[in-house]
């Protein structure tokens, strides 16, 4: 199998298009996987002159993989779930690798549909916070970002089973 066919075979289709999140979020995750989201590095590659600094940590260049996988702010959100489940996980280098790795840990989940929502929820929360800082000059502290993530995760999980509203504790326990 040549490299192009291998990339297609390894592409995380199910982790992007079969999760139960709003369609615009699936499109966003697809753009992340293609590393085409308009982060500072992608805007600079299109000829814009910008300061190449992450809007969240302000420590390093803002790339797709830094912002959504390796930024200290994003790491807080990943740790909520990792610590809750008591699993050991090394953060992969790319979004596609993170999706595949997360899918591989589905055996730890009580509810696989909810488990699969977690990466998209983390990334959407980070994107909304990043844009709030970038365009509105509004910064939430890390505790507020964590709360926004948990509330969004609970909202999306409750949408899966629209007949049965569950509490935050029940959603987190079901992961």
Helices and strands as residue ranges (DSSP letters): H 3-10, H 13-17, H 23-33, H 40-45, H 64-65, I 66-70, H 72-85, H 95-104, G 106-108, H 112-136, H 142-160, H 168-174
